[in-house]
C-alpha cells in the first residue's frame, strides 16, 4: 500500500492530508510536526488567543479524533532529522520511514534580533508559535511597557493587544512609515491614526541600535540615541521560509522551496506547499505567507500527488484584526501606481490599487462589501472605472454585472 508522508503540521500540512483522504486516497498517511500540539490556527495567536478571548481547543484546525478516524498517523513533537531523496526515506524520532510521495509543508520561522544587539536577553519575544505566545502571556500586565520592533501587521496586532490590556506600547519602525513594504501610504496613515488614538506611540524612520539589560531586557536604545523603557520586547521583523530539510535533500531553492506550477520540487516524488514554497507567477515567482494560500495550494498539491495534473492559480487574500477594525485585503498590490479611495458608510473605507487602468488589489477597513466585490472583480480580471469606485453613489455589486 502506498505511503504518503507530509512534513510540517501547520495549516498547509493539515489541509493537505485532509484533502488526500477526501479525494479518495486509501493508502497510509503520516503527518509529522515539530510542535507537540495538533495542527492549529496561527492568526488568532496574536489577537484573540493572546487577549484570552479564545481557548486552546478552539485554535485546533481539526479535533484530535479527526486524524484517528481518517487513519492519519500524527507524529507530533518529533522533528525530521533527514530526508534521503534517492532512497525515498525520512528519519524521524530515530526511525526511518519509507515514502512513495513526500510533501514539505514546513512553513516559516520568525526573524530574530541578533544576539550582538541584545536579541538573546530574557524578555525578548517573537510571535509565531503557540509556545511563543504562551511564553509571553504573563508579560501583558496593565501599566507595563512593551517596545515592539517592526511596524508590520504582526507588530501592529501585538500593539493593539497591549493597548487593550492597558500597557504602554511603542512601535519602532526603521522605514519611513509603518506597513511600507505591504501597503500604500493611505493604509499606513489609517493605521497610524488608529493606533495613536488608542495611546500607542508610533516611531517611524528610526531603527533599533541595541537592547539594554543585564540578563533581561530593561530598555531599547534607538539609532537616534533615544532610550525607551522596556519591561519586554516583541520582535516583528518578518519571517523566513523553513528550507533546511529541503536543501539537504537536494531540492532547488528560490525564495523558498522552488516548485513548478503543480507543486513539484526539483526532486522526484517531493512536493511543497504553503509559506515555504515559491511557485510560478506571471513572468516570475511568488511565495505567499497567508492562510488562504496555505489551504488552496496544499489542496491542489494533494490532488496532484494523486495524478490530477492541475496548475495552482493563486487568488491572494489576507486579513488583520486590530481593535475594532477588520482589515481585509484582496489581490497583490505589487506595481501599483495610484490609489483610489472609497468612503463607505460610517467608519468604513477602502483603498483600491491600480496600475494604469488595471485593478490590482483592495484594502478594505470595516467594509466587507468593498472587499468581496473587489476580490471578485480581481478574480474575474475586471477593472472598473476609478471614477465610479470613488463615487459613494456607485452600487458596488452593479460593477460585477457591468
N, C-alpha and C positions, 0 to 999 in steps of 0.2 A: 504494500500500500504506500502511496506517495506521502512524503513528509514535507510540509512547508514550515519554515522557521521564520519568525519575524523578530527582529532585534530592535527594541525600543517600545516601551509600553505606555506611550502617551496617546494623544488624540489620534494621530495618524495610525499608530500600531493597532489601537483598539478598533478603529474604523475598518482597517484592512482585514483583520481576522473575522470581524462580523460579516463583512461583505463576502469573504470566501465561503462562509457557510450559507449565507442567503442565496449565493449564486450557484449552490449545488455541489461544492467541493466536499467529497466524502472521506478524504484522506486525513492523516494526522496533522494537527496544527499545534505549534509551540510558540507562545508569545513570551519573550524574555524582557524583563525590566530591571534596571539597577536599583530603583527605589522599592521599598517594602510595601508601599500602598498599591492597591489595584489602580488601573488607569483612571485618571481624574481630570476634571476641567482645570485649566490654569488661569483663565481670565478672572474668575472670582477671587483668586488668591489675594490680589492687591486691592480688592474692593470689598465685596460682601463678607468674605471669609475673615479678612483682616479686621473688619469692623465688628465681627462677632454676630453678623446677621445671617450667616449660613453655617449649618452644622457640617461636620466632616463627611458624613454619609451622603449628603446632598451634592458633594463635589464629584462623587464617583460617576463615571460615564455609564456604567452598567452595574447592576447588582453583582456581587461576587458569585452568586448562583448561576448567572448567565454563562460564565465560562465553563463551568462543570456541565451544565445542561447541554451545551453545544460541543462538548468533548474537545475543548480547547485547553491544552496544558499551559497553565500560567505559572511561570517561574519568576518569582519576584525577589528582589534583594540579591540578585546574582548577576554581576556584570560579566559580559562575554570578554574573555581574555585573548581569543584568537579566532581568525577565520582562515581556513585553508580552501581557497577557491578551486584549486586543482582536485583536491580530494573531496570537495563539497562537504566540509565538516565545520562545525563551530565548537569551541571549547568554552564551557560554562560550568562554574562550580566544580572544576576539576574533572568534569565529564565531557566526553567527545560525542557530539550528536551529528549524525549524518542528515543531510537535507537533499531534497530534489530541487526545490526553489527556495531562495533566501531573499527576504525583503529587509532593507535597512530603513528604519523609521526612528533614527537616533536623535532627532530633534536638534536643539540648540542649547548653548550654555551662556550665561551672562559674562560679559567682560568684567573683570575685577580691577580695582585700583591697585597699582603696583605697590609691592611691599616697600620699595625705596621711598615712597612718599607717605607711608603710614597705612597702606591698604590692609596690612596684616594685623592691625590693632584690634583688640576686642571692641565690640560695639559698632563695627562696620559691616553692613549687610548688603546683600543683593536680593532681588525679588524674582525668583524663577520657580522654585520648587515648594512643595508643602513643607519640607524641612526648613527652608529659608524663612518662610512666614511664621512657622511655629517658633523658631528661634528668636524672632524679634517682637513677638506679640506683647510680651511684658514690658517692652520699652515704651509702648504707647500709653503713657500716663499723663493726665492733664497737667499743664504747666511746664512740661519738659521741652527741650529744644532739639529739633532734628534738622540737620543740614542734608539736603538732597542734591547729589551731584548728577546733573543731567536733566534737561528740560524737555525730554521726550514724553511719550504717553505713559510709560511706566512711572517715571519720576513725578509727573503731574498727578497721576492717580494716587500715588503714595502720599503726596502733599495734601490732596483732598481728604484722605482718610485721617491724616494727622490733624488737620484743621478741624474736622468734625468732632474729633475726640479731645479737642482743647489743647493741643500742643502748639508751640511756636515753630512754624515751618518756614525754612528758607530754601529756595531752589536756586542753584548756581548753574548757569548755562554759559559755556565759553563762546558759543556762536552769538552773532548779533541779536538773535531772537530765539525764544523757545519754539520748538517744533519746526525749526528752519529746514531740517532735512526732509520732512514729510508733509509739510503743509504750507499754504500760501500765507502771506503776511496778514490777511484778513482773519484767518483762523487763529493764527498766533495772537493777534490783538484781542480776539474774542476771549480766549482762554487766559490771557494775561489779566484782563479786566475781571474775569470771573474769579480767579484766584485771589487777586488783590482785594476784591470785595469781601472775601472770607478771611482776610487777615494774613494771607501767605505773602511773604516777601519774595519777589522775583528779581534776581540779579542776572542781567544779560551782558554779554561781551566781556566776561571775566572768567578766568579759569581757576582751578584748584592748584595751589603751589604745593601744599602738603597738609597732612593731618597731624595734629599735635596730641601728645599724651604719653604717659609712661605706662605701657602695658595696655591701657584702654584710652580710646579717643576722648579728648576733652574740648577740642576746638579745631576749626579748619582755617588755615591761612590761605588767602586768595592771592592771585598773581598781582593784584594791585596793592598788596600789603595789608589789607583788612584782615582781621581775625574774627571769626564767628564762633560763639559758644556752641558746643555740640554735645548733648548728652548721648547722642548716637548719630550715625551717618548711614544714609542709604545711597548706594551707587546705582544709578540708572543710566549707564553709558553704553547701552547696546548689547547685542548678543552675537554669538558666533556659531556657525553650524558645527555639529559634532561629526567629525570626519575621520578621526584617527583609525578606527577599525577598518573603514572602507579603504583608506590609503594603504594600510598594512596588507590588505587583501589584494592590492593591485588595481583598485578602481580609480579611474581618472577623476581628478578634482577640477572644479571651475566655479569658484564662489559657492562651495558646497560640493556634494557628490554629483558629478555630471551624469545626466541621463538623456536618453533620446525622448521623443515625444510620447512614447508609451511607458516610460519609466524604467527602461533597462539601463543598467550601468555598463561600463566598458568590459566588465567580466561576465561571461556566460552564466545564466541562472541566478544572477544577483540583480535585485531591483532596489529602487529607493523612492521615498515619498515623504512629503512634509517639509518642515523647516530646514532639514539637512540637504534637500535635493534642489539642484538647479536644472531647468528644463528649457527647451527652445521656446522663444517668444519673439515674434516678428523676425527681425534680422539678427537678433542677439539671443541672450539667455536671461532667465529671470529666476530668482529664488524668493518665494513669498513666505513671510512669517505671519501666518494667520490661521485661525481655527477653520475658516471656510476652505482654505487651500488644503489644510491637513486632511480634512474629511474627503473633499472631492477628489483630490489627487490619489489618495490612498485607495478609494473605491475603484477608480479607473485602473490603478496598478493591480489590484486584486483580480479584476476581470481579465486583465492582460496576462497575469500569471496562469490563468485558465485558458488562454488562447484567443481572447476576444480581438486583439489587434486594434484597439481603439487609441486614437491620439487624445491626449489630455488638453482640453481647451479651458484655460483658467478664466473665471469670472470673478475678479477680485472684489472682496468686500471686507470691511473691518468695522469695529466699534470701540467706543471708550465711554465709561460712565464716570463722571466727576460731579460731586454734589448732586443737584437735581437736574443736571444736564446730561442728556444722552446724545453723544456724537455718533452718527452713522456715516460711513464712507463707502461709496461705490466707485469702482474703477481705479485706475492708476493715473496720477497727475503728472508723470514724467513728461517734460517737454512743453508744458502749458505756457502760453504767452499772455493770456489775460483772464481776469476773473469777472464773473457776473454775479452780483449779489441779489438775492431774492428775499425780501422780508415777508415772513409768514405771519400768522396770527399770534398775538401775544409775544412771548419770548422766542418764538421760532424764527430761525434764519438759516439760509443755505447759501453756500458759495459754489458756483459752477465753474469748472476749469475748462477752458477752451484752448486749442491750438489752432489758430486761424479760425475757420468755420466749424472745426470738429470738436464735439464734446468728448472730453477725456474722463472726467471724474466729478463727483459731487461730495462736498462735506455738508451734512445736514445736522443742525443742532436743534434738538427737540422738534423736529419736523419729519416724522416718519413718512408722510406723503411725498415730500420732495425726494427723500431717499429712495423710496420704492419706485417712483416714476423715473428718477434719474438712472437708477440701476437698470431698469427695463429698457430705457432708451439706449443706454450704452450697449447692452446685450444685443439689441436689435440693430445696432450700427446707425442709429438716427441721431442727428444733431439739430435740435430746434433753434430757431432764430433767437439770439441772445436778447433781443429787444422784448420778445414775448416772455422769456424767462424772468426778466427784471420787472415786468409789469405785474403787480399783485392781482390785477383783474383777470389774468390768464388762468384758466382752469387747467391745471397740470395734466389731469387724466386725458383731456382732449388731445394733448400732444401725442399720445400713444396711437391715436386713430388718424392723425394727420397724414 
